[in-house]
Amino acid sequence: MGVFATAIVMIGAAIGACFGDAIVISKTLEGMTRQPEMAGQLRTTMFIGVGLVESMPILSFVIALLLMNK
């Protein structure tokens, strides 16, 4: 039963990260089209945002493994 719970947690985290990345990237591209002179700064901020969004599945993976081993 623990394996199935771990799989469900990981699926939820992966789907959440996909939606989060899509929103961050689409809003960054929207900002770049509105203000092309800010493209470099927006790109840097986007990479930071994507990194923060991607940390969620990594943390959920670690927590799921810890819970599965108990």
PDB file with one MODEL, atoms N, CA, C and O in Angstrom:
MODEL        1
ATOM      1  N   MET A   1       0.820  -1.194   0.000  1.00  0.00           N
ATOM      2  CA  MET A   1       0.000   0.000   0.000  1.00  0.00           C
ATOM      3  C   MET A   1       0.864   1.258   0.000  1.00  0.00           C
ATOM      4  O   MET A   1       0.482   2.266  -0.595  1.00  0.00           O
ATOM      5  N   GLY A   2       2.003   1.214   0.648  1.00  0.00           N
ATOM      6  CA  GLY A   2       2.888   2.366   0.704  1.00  0.00           C
ATOM      7  C   GLY A   2       3.440   2.752  -0.657  1.00  0.00           C
ATOM      8  O   GLY A   2       3.663   3.931  -0.937  1.00  0.00           O
ATOM      9  N   VAL A   3       3.661   1.750  -1.504  1.00  0.00           N
ATOM     10  CA  VAL A   3       4.191   2.020  -2.839  1.00  0.00           C
ATOM     11  C   VAL A   3       3.166   2.789  -3.666  1.00  0.00           C
ATOM     12  O   VAL A   3       3.521   3.705  -4.407  1.00  0.00           O
ATOM     13  N   PHE A   4       1.888   2.411  -3.536  1.00  0.00           N
ATOM     14  CA  PHE A   4       0.841   3.106  -4.277  1.00  0.00           C
ATOM     15  C   PHE A   4       0.679   4.543  -3.791  1.00  0.00           C
ATOM     16  O   PHE A   4       0.464   5.452  -4.593  1.00  0.00           O
ATOM     17  N   ALA A   5       0.780   4.747  -2.498  1.00  0.00           N
ATOM     18  CA  ALA A   5       0.692   6.099  -1.952  1.00  0.00           C
ATOM     19  C   ALA A   5       1.864   6.948  -2.440  1.00  0.00           C
ATOM     20  O   ALA A   5       1.694   8.122  -2.767  1.00  0.00           O
ATOM     21  N   THR A   6       3.037   6.356  -2.485  1.00  0.00           N
ATOM     22  CA  THR A   6       4.212   7.067  -2.987  1.00  0.00           C
ATOM     23  C   THR A   6       4.029   7.443  -4.451  1.00  0.00           C
ATOM     24  O   THR A   6       4.373   8.550  -4.867  1.00  0.00           O
ATOM     25  N   ALA A   7       3.486   6.517  -5.223  1.00  0.00           N
ATOM     26  CA  ALA A   7       3.252   6.797  -6.645  1.00  0.00           C
ATOM     27  C   ALA A   7       2.239   7.926  -6.824  1.00  0.00           C
ATOM     28  O   ALA A   7       2.414   8.780  -7.693  1.00  0.00           O
ATOM     29  N   ILE A   8       1.202   7.939  -6.026  1.00  0.00           N
ATOM     30  CA  ILE A   8       0.189   8.992  -6.125  1.00  0.00           C
ATOM     31  C   ILE A   8       0.784  10.346  -5.751  1.00  0.00           C
ATOM     32  O   ILE A   8       0.506  11.350  -6.407  1.00  0.00           O
ATOM     33  N   VAL A   9       1.592  10.375  -4.711  1.00  0.00           N
ATOM     34  CA  VAL A   9       2.245  11.625  -4.306  1.00  0.00           C
ATOM     35  C   VAL A   9       3.153  12.132  -5.420  1.00  0.00           C
ATOM     36  O   VAL A   9       3.155  13.326  -5.720  1.00  0.00           O
ATOM     37  N   MET A  10       3.914  11.253  -6.028  1.00  0.00           N
ATOM     38  CA  MET A  10       4.834  11.672  -7.082  1.00  0.00           C
ATOM     39  C   MET A  10       4.085  12.141  -8.330  1.00  0.00           C
ATOM     40  O   MET A  10       4.506  13.095  -8.984  1.00  0.00           O
ATOM     41  N   ILE A  11       2.983  11.479  -8.660  1.00  0.00           N
ATOM     42  CA  ILE A  11       2.193  11.909  -9.811  1.00  0.00           C
ATOM     43  C   ILE A  11       1.625  13.300  -9.570  1.00  0.00           C
ATOM     44  O   ILE A  11       1.658  14.150 -10.459  1.00  0.00           O
ATOM     45  N   GLY A  12       1.107  13.532  -8.378  1.00  0.00           N
ATOM     46  CA  GLY A  12       0.566  14.850  -8.052  1.00  0.00           C
ATOM     47  C   GLY A  12       1.622  15.937  -8.098  1.00  0.00           C
ATOM     48  O   GLY A  12       1.373  17.033  -8.599  1.00  0.00           O
ATOM     49  N   ALA A  13       2.796  15.633  -7.577  1.00  0.00           N
ATOM     50  CA  ALA A  13       3.880  16.615  -7.585  1.00  0.00           C
ATOM     51  C   ALA A  13       4.352  16.902  -9.011  1.00  0.00           C
ATOM     52  O   ALA A  13       4.645  18.048  -9.353  1.00  0.00           O
ATOM     53  N   ALA A  14       4.423  15.874  -9.831  1.00  0.00           N
ATOM     54  CA  ALA A  14       4.867  16.069 -11.214  1.00  0.00           C
ATOM     55  C   ALA A  14       3.855  16.893 -12.002  1.00  0.00           C
ATOM     56  O   ALA A  14       4.241  17.769 -12.775  1.00  0.00           O
ATOM     57  N   ILE A  15       2.578  16.625 -11.818  1.00  0.00           N
ATOM     58  CA  ILE A  15       1.548  17.387 -12.519  1.00  0.00           C
ATOM     59  C   ILE A  15       1.552  18.838 -12.044  1.00  0.00           C
ATOM     60  O   ILE A  15       1.432  19.758 -12.852  1.00  0.00           O
ATOM     61  N   GLY A  16       1.688  19.041 -10.744  1.00  0.00           N
ATOM     62  CA  GLY A  16       1.753  20.400 -10.219  1.00  0.00           C
ATOM     63  C   GLY A  16       2.943  21.165 -10.751  1.00  0.00           C
ATOM     64  O   GLY A  16       2.833  22.349 -11.072  1.00  0.00           O
ATOM     65  N   ALA A  17       4.085  20.496 -10.848  1.00  0.00           N
ATOM     66  CA  ALA A  17       5.282  21.151 -11.377  1.00  0.00           C
ATOM     67  C   ALA A  17       5.125  21.485 -12.856  1.00  0.00           C
ATOM     68  O   ALA A  17       5.593  22.529 -13.310  1.00  0.00           O
ATOM     69  N   CYS A  18       4.475  20.612 -13.604  1.00  0.00           N
ATOM     70  CA  CYS A  18       4.243  20.892 -15.032  1.00  0.00           C
ATOM     71  C   CYS A  18       3.383  22.133 -15.207  1.00  0.00           C
ATOM     72  O   CYS A  18       3.702  23.005 -16.014  1.00  0.00           O
ATOM     73  N   PHE A  19       2.295  22.215 -14.454  1.00  0.00           N
ATOM     74  CA  PHE A  19       1.435  23.393 -14.551  1.00  0.00           C
ATOM     75  C   PHE A  19       2.167  24.650 -14.082  1.00  0.00           C
ATOM     76  O   PHE A  19       2.034  25.711 -14.690  1.00  0.00           O
ATOM     77  N   GLY A  20       2.934  24.531 -13.009  1.00  0.00           N
ATOM     78  CA  GLY A  20       3.690  25.683 -12.522  1.00  0.00           C
ATOM     79  C   GLY A  20       4.718  26.171 -13.524  1.00  0.00           C
ATOM     80  O   GLY A  20       4.849  27.375 -13.745  1.00  0.00           O
ATOM     81  N   ASP A  21       5.445  25.249 -14.128  1.00  0.00           N
ATOM     82  CA  ASP A  21       6.434  25.619 -15.145  1.00  0.00           C
ATOM     83  C   ASP A  21       5.763  26.269 -16.349  1.00  0.00           C
ATOM     84  O   ASP A  21       6.266  27.251 -16.895  1.00  0.00           O
ATOM     85  N   ALA A  22       4.629  25.718 -16.757  1.00  0.00           N
ATOM     86  CA  ALA A  22       3.919  26.273 -17.910  1.00  0.00           C
ATOM     87  C   ALA A  22       3.479  27.708 -17.644  1.00  0.00           C
ATOM     88  O   ALA A  22       3.589  28.568 -18.518  1.00  0.00           O
ATOM     89  N   ILE A  23       2.988  27.962 -16.458  1.00  0.00           N
ATOM     90  CA  ILE A  23       2.541  29.320 -16.124  1.00  0.00           C
ATOM     91  C   ILE A  23       3.721  30.284 -16.069  1.00  0.00           C
ATOM     92  O   ILE A  23       3.649  31.384 -16.616  1.00  0.00           O
ATOM     93  N   VAL A  24       4.804  29.878 -15.414  1.00  0.00           N
ATOM     94  CA  VAL A  24       5.976  30.754 -15.297  1.00  0.00           C
ATOM     95  C   VAL A  24       6.550  31.070 -16.675  1.00  0.00           C
ATOM     96  O   VAL A  24       6.860  32.225 -16.967  1.00  0.00           O
ATOM     97  N   ILE A  25       6.690  30.075 -17.505  1.00  0.00           N
ATOM     98  CA  ILE A  25       7.298  30.285 -18.822  1.00  0.00           C
ATOM     99  C   ILE A  25       6.379  31.097 -19.725  1.00  0.00           C
ATOM    100  O   ILE A  25       6.849  31.974 -20.449  1.00  0.00           O
ATOM    101  N   SER A  26       5.078  30.821 -19.695  1.00  0.00           N
ATOM    102  CA  SER A  26       4.168  31.576 -20.561  1.00  0.00           C
ATOM    103  C   SER A  26       4.108  33.044 -20.158  1.00  0.00           C
ATOM    104  O   SER A  26       4.065  33.920 -21.022  1.00  0.00           O
ATOM    105  N   LYS A  27       4.104  33.318 -18.868  1.00  0.00           N
ATOM    106  CA  LYS A  27       4.075  34.720 -18.427  1.00  0.00           C
ATOM    107  C   LYS A  27       5.395  35.426 -18.749  1.00  0.00           C
ATOM    108  O   LYS A  27       5.404  36.623 -19.036  1.00  0.00           O
ATOM    109  N   THR A  28       6.498  34.696 -18.703  1.00  0.00           N
ATOM    110  CA  THR A  28       7.782  35.291 -19.064  1.00  0.00           C
ATOM    111  C   THR A  28       7.817  35.639 -20.548  1.00  0.00           C
ATOM    112  O   THR A  28       8.271  36.718 -20.930  1.00  0.00           O
ATOM    113  N   LEU A  29       7.336  34.725 -21.377  1.00  0.00           N
ATOM    114  CA  LEU A  29       7.295  35.006 -22.813  1.00  0.00           C
ATOM    115  C   LEU A  29       6.351  36.168 -23.121  1.00  0.00           C
ATOM    116  O   LEU A  29       6.622  36.981 -24.005  1.00  0.00           O
ATOM    117  N   GLU A  30       5.259  36.237 -22.395  1.00  0.00           N
ATOM    118  CA  GLU A  30       4.332  37.350 -22.567  1.00  0.00           C
ATOM    119  C   GLU A  30       5.015  38.674 -22.200  1.00  0.00           C
ATOM    120  O   GLU A  30       4.855  39.673 -22.901  1.00  0.00           O
ATOM    121  N   GLY A  31       5.762  38.675 -21.121  1.00  0.00           N
ATOM    122  CA  GLY A  31       6.491  39.873 -20.722  1.00  0.00           C
ATOM    123  C   GLY A  31       7.576  40.246 -21.707  1.00  0.00           C
ATOM    124  O   GLY A  31       7.820  41.430 -21.937  1.00  0.00           O
ATOM    125  N   MET A  32       8.239  39.248 -22.298  1.00  0.00           N
ATOM    126  CA  MET A  32       9.286  39.525 -23.279  1.00  0.00           C
ATOM    127  C   MET A  32       8.702  40.139 -24.557  1.00  0.00           C
ATOM    128  O   MET A  32       9.333  40.986 -25.190  1.00  0.00           O
ATOM    129  N   THR A  33       7.496  39.705 -24.927  1.00  0.00           N
ATOM    130  CA  THR A  33       6.893  40.288 -26.129  1.00  0.00           C
ATOM    131  C   THR A  33       6.405  41.704 -25.869  1.00  0.00           C
ATOM    132  O   THR A  33       6.388  42.534 -26.779  1.00  0.00           O
ATOM    133  N   ARG A  34       6.011  41.983 -24.640  1.00  0.00           N
ATOM    134  CA  ARG A  34       5.557  43.344 -24.322  1.00  0.00           C
ATOM    135  C   ARG A  34       6.725  44.310 -24.147  1.00  0.00           C
ATOM    136  O   ARG A  34       6.632  45.471 -24.546  1.00  0.00           O
ATOM    137  N   GLN A  35       7.821  43.843 -23.555  1.00  0.00           N
ATOM    138  CA  GLN A  35       8.991  44.694 -23.327  1.00  0.00           C
ATOM    139  C   GLN A  35      10.264  43.935 -23.716  1.00  0.00           C
ATOM    140  O   GLN A  35      10.917  43.341 -22.857  1.00  0.00           O
ATOM    141  N   PRO A  36      10.615  43.952 -24.991  1.00  0.00           N
ATOM    142  CA  PRO A  36      11.796  43.192 -25.438  1.00  0.00           C
ATOM    143  C   PRO A  36      13.105  43.639 -24.786  1.00  0.00           C
ATOM    144  O   PRO A  36      14.038  42.844 -24.677  1.00  0.00           O
ATOM    145  N   GLU A  37      13.184  44.883 -24.357  1.00  0.00           N
ATOM    146  CA  GLU A  37      14.430  45.356 -23.737  1.00  0.00           C
ATOM    147  C   GLU A  37      14.669  44.732 -22.370  1.00  0.00           C
ATOM    148  O   GLU A  37      15.792  44.775 -21.868  1.00  0.00           O
ATOM    149  N   MET A  38      13.654  44.162 -21.764  1.00  0.00           N
ATOM    150  CA  MET A  38      13.776  43.515 -20.451  1.00  0.00           C
ATOM    151  C   MET A  38      13.974  42.005 -20.567  1.00  0.00           C
ATOM    152  O   MET A  38      13.906  41.303 -19.558  1.00  0.00           O
ATOM    153  N   ALA A  39      14.216  41.497 -21.759  1.00  0.00           N
ATOM    154  CA  ALA A  39      14.271  40.052 -21.991  1.00  0.00           C
ATOM    155  C   ALA A  39      15.338  39.367 -21.135  1.00  0.00           C
ATOM    156  O   ALA A  39      15.091  38.288 -20.598  1.00  0.00           O
ATOM    157  N   GLY A  40      16.501  39.966 -21.001  1.00  0.00           N
ATOM    158  CA  GLY A  40      17.574  39.347 -20.211  1.00  0.00           C
ATOM    159  C   GLY A  40      17.210  39.209 -18.747  1.00  0.00           C
ATOM    160  O   GLY A  40      17.433  38.160 -18.143  1.00  0.00           O
ATOM    161  N   GLN A  41      16.651  40.265 -18.174  1.00  0.00           N
ATOM    162  CA  GLN A  41      16.265  40.230 -16.766  1.00  0.00           C
ATOM    163  C   GLN A  41      15.086  39.279 -16.543  1.00  0.00           C
ATOM    164  O   GLN A  41      15.036  38.569 -15.538  1.00  0.00           O
ATOM    165  N   LEU A  42      14.137  39.271 -17.487  1.00  0.00           N
ATOM    166  CA  LEU A  42      12.999  38.365 -17.354  1.00  0.00           C
ATOM    167  C   LEU A  42      13.447  36.907 -17.454  1.00  0.00           C
ATOM    168  O   LEU A  42      12.939  36.043 -16.740  1.00  0.00           O
ATOM    169  N   ARG A  43      14.395  36.646 -18.339  1.00  0.00           N
ATOM    170  CA  ARG A  43      14.887  35.273 -18.498  1.00  0.00           C
ATOM    171  C   ARG A  43      15.568  34.784 -17.226  1.00  0.00           C
ATOM    172  O   ARG A  43      15.375  33.642 -16.808  1.00  0.00           O
ATOM    173  N   THR A  44      16.364  35.654 -16.615  1.00  0.00           N
ATOM    174  CA  THR A  44      17.035  35.288 -15.368  1.00  0.00           C
ATOM    175  C   THR A  44      16.021  34.990 -14.269  1.00  0.00           C
ATOM    176  O   THR A  44      16.146  34.007 -13.540  1.00  0.00           O
ATOM    177  N   THR A  45      15.021  35.851 -14.164  1.00  0.00           N
ATOM    178  CA  THR A  45      13.976  35.651 -13.162  1.00  0.00           C
ATOM    179  C   THR A  45      13.184  34.382 -13.448  1.00  0.00           C
ATOM    180  O   THR A  45      12.776  33.682 -12.521  1.00  0.00           O
ATOM    181  N   MET A  46      12.963  34.077 -14.741  1.00  0.00           N
ATOM    182  CA  MET A  46      12.240  32.866 -15.107  1.00  0.00           C
ATOM    183  C   MET A  46      13.001  31.623 -14.658  1.00  0.00           C
ATOM    184  O   MET A  46      12.404  30.684 -14.130  1.00  0.00           O
ATOM    185  N   PHE A  47      14.327  31.614 -14.866  1.00  0.00           N
ATOM    186  CA  PHE A  47      15.102  30.447 -14.455  1.00  0.00           C
ATOM    187  C   PHE A  47      15.054  30.245 -12.946  1.00  0.00           C
ATOM    188  O   PHE A  47      15.013  29.109 -12.473  1.00  0.00           O
ATOM    189  N   ILE A  48      15.059  31.327 -12.196  1.00  0.00           N
ATOM    190  CA  ILE A  48      14.936  31.210 -10.741  1.00  0.00           C
ATOM    191  C   ILE A  48      13.563  30.656 -10.377  1.00  0.00           C
ATOM    192  O   ILE A  48      13.452  29.779  -9.520  1.00  0.00           O
ATOM    193  N   GLY A  49      12.519  31.163 -11.025  1.00  0.00           N
ATOM    194  CA  GLY A  49      11.165  30.681 -10.757  1.00  0.00           C
ATOM    195  C   GLY A  49      10.981  29.219 -11.122  1.00  0.00           C
ATOM    196  O   GLY A  49      10.362  28.463 -10.373  1.00  0.00           O
ATOM    197  N   VAL A  50      11.514  28.818 -12.267  1.00  0.00           N
ATOM    198  CA  VAL A  50      11.408  27.409 -12.678  1.00  0.00           C
ATOM    199  C   VAL A  50      12.167  26.516 -11.706  1.00  0.00           C
ATOM    200  O   VAL A  50      11.719  25.414 -11.388  1.00  0.00           O
ATOM    201  N   GLY A  51      13.304  26.987 -11.240  1.00  0.00           N
ATOM    202  CA  GLY A  51      14.066  26.206 -10.251  1.00  0.00           C
ATOM    203  C   GLY A  51      13.290  26.020  -8.960  1.00  0.00           C
ATOM    204  O   GLY A  51      13.298  24.937  -8.375  1.00  0.00           O
ATOM    205  N   LEU A  52      12.619  27.075  -8.517  1.00  0.00           N
ATOM    206  CA  LEU A  52      11.817  26.965  -7.301  1.00  0.00           C
ATOM    207  C   LEU A  52      10.617  26.045  -7.503  1.00  0.00           C
ATOM    208  O   LEU A  52      10.258  25.282  -6.606  1.00  0.00           O
ATOM    209  N   VAL A  53      10.000  26.117  -8.677  1.00  0.00           N
ATOM    210  CA  VAL A  53       8.859  25.232  -8.961  1.00  0.00           C
ATOM    211  C   VAL A  53       9.318  23.784  -9.027  1.00  0.00           C
ATOM    212  O   VAL A  53       8.626  22.890  -8.539  1.00  0.00           O
ATOM    213  N   GLU A  54      10.477  23.545  -9.626  1.00  0.00           N
ATOM    214  CA  GLU A  54      10.975  22.182  -9.765  1.00  0.00           C
ATOM    215  C   GLU A  54      11.466  21.586  -8.442  1.00  0.00           C
ATOM    216  O   GLU A  54      11.645  20.373  -8.340  1.00  0.00           O
ATOM    217  N   SER A  55      11.680  22.421  -7.441  1.00  0.00           N
ATOM    218  CA  SER A  55      12.098  21.875  -6.147  1.00  0.00           C
ATOM    219  C   SER A  55      10.956  21.128  -5.455  1.00  0.00           C
ATOM    220  O   SER A  55      11.205  20.268  -4.610  1.00  0.00           O
ATOM    221  N   MET A  56       9.707  21.448  -5.804  1.00  0.00           N
ATOM    222  CA  MET A  56       8.569  20.773  -5.185  1.00  0.00           C
ATOM    223  C   MET A  56       8.546  19.264  -5.464  1.00  0.00           C
ATOM    224  O   MET A  56       8.383  18.492  -4.519  1.00  0.00           O
ATOM    225  N   PRO A  57       8.702  18.805  -6.714  1.00  0.00           N
ATOM    226  CA  PRO A  57       8.710  17.353  -6.928  1.00  0.00           C
ATOM    227  C   PRO A  57       9.904  16.660  -6.276  1.00  0.00           C
ATOM    228  O   PRO A  57       9.801  15.511  -5.847  1.00  0.00           O
ATOM    229  N   ILE A  58      11.029  17.353  -6.203  1.00  0.00           N
ATOM    230  CA  ILE A  58      12.197  16.753  -5.566  1.00  0.00           C
ATOM    231  C   ILE A  58      11.938  16.553  -4.075  1.00  0.00           C
ATOM    232  O   ILE A  58      12.233  15.494  -3.520  1.00  0.00           O
ATOM    233  N   LEU A  59      11.382  17.582  -3.433  1.00  0.00           N
ATOM    234  CA  LEU A  59      11.060  17.461  -2.008  1.00  0.00           C
ATOM    235  C   LEU A  59       9.984  16.409  -1.763  1.00  0.00           C
ATOM    236  O   LEU A  59      10.062  15.662  -0.788  1.00  0.00           O
ATOM    237  N   SER A  60       8.987  16.343  -2.631  1.00  0.00           N
ATOM    238  CA  SER A  60       7.940  15.330  -2.442  1.00  0.00           C
ATOM    239  C   SER A  60       8.496  13.932  -2.647  1.00  0.00           C
ATOM    240  O   SER A  60       8.046  12.990  -1.995  1.00  0.00           O
ATOM    241  N   PHE A  61       9.462  13.777  -3.535  1.00  0.00           N
ATOM    242  CA  PHE A  61      10.098  12.484  -3.732  1.00  0.00           C
ATOM    243  C   PHE A  61      10.838  12.042  -2.476  1.00  0.00           C
ATOM    244  O   PHE A  61      10.740  10.889  -2.057  1.00  0.00           O
ATOM    245  N   VAL A  62      11.575  12.966  -1.886  1.00  0.00           N
ATOM    246  CA  VAL A  62      12.318  12.645  -0.666  1.00  0.00           C
ATOM    247  C   VAL A  62      11.358  12.310   0.474  1.00  0.00           C
ATOM    248  O   VAL A  62      11.572  11.336   1.196  1.00  0.00           O
ATOM    249  N   ILE A  63      10.314  13.100   0.639  1.00  0.00           N
ATOM    250  CA  ILE A  63       9.333  12.838   1.700  1.00  0.00           C
ATOM    251  C   ILE A  63       8.619  11.515   1.473  1.00  0.00           C
ATOM    252  O   ILE A  63       8.385  10.759   2.416  1.00  0.00           O
ATOM    253  N   ALA A  64       8.274  11.235   0.218  1.00  0.00           N
ATOM    254  CA  ALA A  64       7.596   9.966  -0.093  1.00  0.00           C
ATOM    255  C   ALA A  64       8.504   8.781   0.229  1.00  0.00           C
ATOM    256  O   ALA A  64       8.040   7.775   0.766  1.00  0.00           O
ATOM    257  N   LEU A  65       9.783   8.890  -0.093  1.00  0.00           N
ATOM    258  CA  LEU A  65      10.698   7.792   0.226  1.00  0.00           C
ATOM    259  C   LEU A  65      10.853   7.614   1.727  1.00  0.00           C
ATOM    260  O   LEU A  65      10.924   6.489   2.222  1.00  0.00           O
ATOM    261  N   LEU A  66      10.906   8.728   2.451  1.00  0.00           N
ATOM    262  CA  LEU A  66      11.017   8.642   3.910  1.00  0.00           C
ATOM    263  C   LEU A  66       9.779   7.997   4.519  1.00  0.00           C
ATOM    264  O   LEU A  66       9.883   7.183   5.437  1.00  0.00           O
ATOM    265  N   LEU A  67       8.616   8.361   4.009  1.00  0.00           N
ATOM    266  CA  LEU A  67       7.379   7.781   4.541  1.00  0.00           C
ATOM    267  C   LEU A  67       7.229   6.309   4.152  1.00  0.00           C
ATOM    268  O   LEU A  67       6.682   5.509   4.909  1.00  0.00           O
ATOM    269  N   MET A  68       7.724   5.966   2.961  1.00  0.00           N
ATOM    270  CA  MET A  68       7.592   4.590   2.515  1.00  0.00           C
ATOM    271  C   MET A  68       8.494   3.656   3.330  1.00  0.00           C
ATOM    272  O   MET A  68       8.161   2.485   3.513  1.00  0.00           O
ATOM    273  N   ASN A  69       9.607   4.151   3.810  1.00  0.00           N
ATOM    274  CA  ASN A  69      10.534   3.308   4.560  1.00  0.00           C
ATOM    275  C   ASN A  69      10.187   3.172   6.034  1.00  0.00           C
ATOM    276  O   ASN A  69      10.849   2.423   6.752  1.00  0.00           O
ATOM    277  N   LYS A  70       9.176   3.873   6.496  1.00  0.00           N
ATOM    278  CA  LYS A  70       8.795   3.767   7.901  1.00  0.00           C
ATOM    279  C   LYS A  70       7.957   2.537   8.148  1.00  0.00           C
ATOM    280  O   LYS A  70       7.546   2.288   9.281  1.00  0.00           O
TER     281      LYS A  70
ENDMDL
END
